[in-house]
């Protein structure tokens, strides 16, 4: 699991890539929290464009990000979710908690 982050106009975009599983989830959550703590965004977009596989640990990453952003009274959006991770997220009910389809911030 790798990630890259972009900040533009109080919108933090986290570009995720690789496999999201229990081995990578903890480190990813810690990294996302650190970015949120530093930048204090109003919106955080988790961009799944490069995710090749995801198990339920991806749900934990989204929930963890949602809680961090709720502390700032901000929002979380998910973007570019491939079919396999989308099935996992929908099975976990994430589509009822966060908005899907947000576009990536321009680089």
N, C-alpha and C positions, 0 to 999 in steps of 0.2 A: 504494500500500500504506500503510495506516494501522494503528495498533495503540493499544490502551489496556491498562493493566496494573492489576491489583488484588492486594493482599496481605492474606491472612487466615490466621492461625494457621500460619505457615511454609509456606503454599501460595501460590505466585505464579501468577496466571492472566494470560495474555497473550491479549487478544481481538484477533484479526487481522481485517482487512477490506480489501476492494479486490482488486486483482490482484497475485499473487505471480509475478514473473518476474525475469530476471537483472538488470534495472535496479534493482529494489527490494530484492533479497535481501541484498546486502552491508550496506546501512544497517540493515535489519531485524535481521540477525544481531548487528551491533554494539550495537544498542539492547537486545536481549534479554540479551546478555552483560553489559552495564552494569547492568541490573536485577538479574541473578543475583549479580553481584559486590557490589552494595549490600545486597541483602536476605538473601542466603545462605539461600534456601528449602530445605526438605526435599523439596518436590515442585513441579514446574513444569507447569502445564496450558497447552498451546497450543490455544486455542479458535478454530476455523476458521469460526465461525458466519457471518461477514460476507465470506468469501472468495468472489469471483465467478468467478475463474479462477486456475489454478495450473499452472506448468510444472515441470520437474524441479528448478528452483531452490528449490521448497518442500521437497524432500527434503533439500537442503543445509541449510536452516534447521532442520529437525528433527534432523539429525545433529549440527549445530553445538550446538544446545541440549542434546542428549543427552550430548555430550562435556563440556560445561560442568557439567552436573548430576552426571555421574559423578565429577568432581573433588571434589564435595561429598558423594559417596555418597548422592545423592538420586535421584529418579525423574522421568521425563517421561511425561505422559499427553496424548493428543490427544482433543479433544472437538468435538462438533457439526460433523463433517466432511461437507460437501456431496458429492454423487455425483461430480462431475468431479475435485475434488482427491483424493477417496478412490481413484479409479482410478489416479491418478498415484502415490500413496503405496503402494498395494498392488503396483503394477508394479515399484516400487523395493524391495520387500521390507520396508518400514517396519513393516508389521503383525507382523513377526517380532521386532522390536526394542523396540517400545513398546506400551503398552496404549492401546486406543481406547475411547471411550465415557465417559470421566470427565465428571462433571457440572461445570458452571461454579460457581465459588465464589459464594455469595450476595453481592449488592452492599450 
